[in-house]
Amino acid sequence: MLRSNSQVLMARLKEFRPGLFDYCMRMTGDAMKASGVVQDACAAFVEVESGGGRMGAFEDIRAFLFREARVLARESWHADTAALRNPRLVPGQAEFALVRLDEIMRHLPGELREVILLVERYKFSPQVAAQITGFDADRFDAALASAWQHLLTRLPPGAVPVGSAGQPGPIERLPDYPEPAMEHQMPVTNLGEIMDELDSTRRGVGMRSFWLLLFILAVVAGYLWLKQHPRQ
């Protein structure tokens, strides 16, 4: 059962990783930094699942990863990404409206860019998104309203960056930044192996503790018996 749970969790990590890297890339503007943060956030999740703490009992895995990544990259968060280019949005090849929207999003001030990405692109509720950013409700709402104002005043007339009839909006349709292949990058499958090893180690420690306790009880019982039945 432990192995089955580990495989499910690793599959979820693999599913969330592209969006997590995209988030880190859009907030730090640095592929090396973003890739390292994703690795560390995934490792933190494995640690938590193996008994390390830090994850709320009812917290969503994806929300934990986004919050952890933000904490890990706090020194380079809200970077100026105006010059950042997504290789999957090549002018003349990609849809012009998406190229223009991506450019406008990159020029948003960092705090405004973050809140609108969390709500409109990654589809967190405002309450969860506020927890990820660490903002109180008033600050988050004000930042989100300001982000919409910046966005709408820069879009072409009539362009509405939200979906309709259950369809994804343009902000959701922006392609993820592709994560580069890094020599030091740990595949998600390896994280699963680490989790299995940690589970095994924890069980081994538990068994050693059991036998040690049994030995101590035997010594105490022997001492009490000798005390009650001293040798003649």
Secondary structure, DSSP 4 states (H G I P E B T S, - for coil): -HHHHHHHHHHHHHHHHHHHHHHHHHHH--HHHHHHHHHHHHHHHHHIIIII--S-TT--HHHHHHHHHHHHTGGGTT---TT---TT--TTTS-HHHHHHHHHHHHS-HHHHHHHIIIIIS---HHHHHHHHT--HHHHHHHHHHHHHHHHHHSPTT---S--TTPPPHHHHSPPPPPPP-TTPPPHHHHHHHHHHHHHHHHHHHHHHHHHHHHHHHHHHHHHHHHHS---
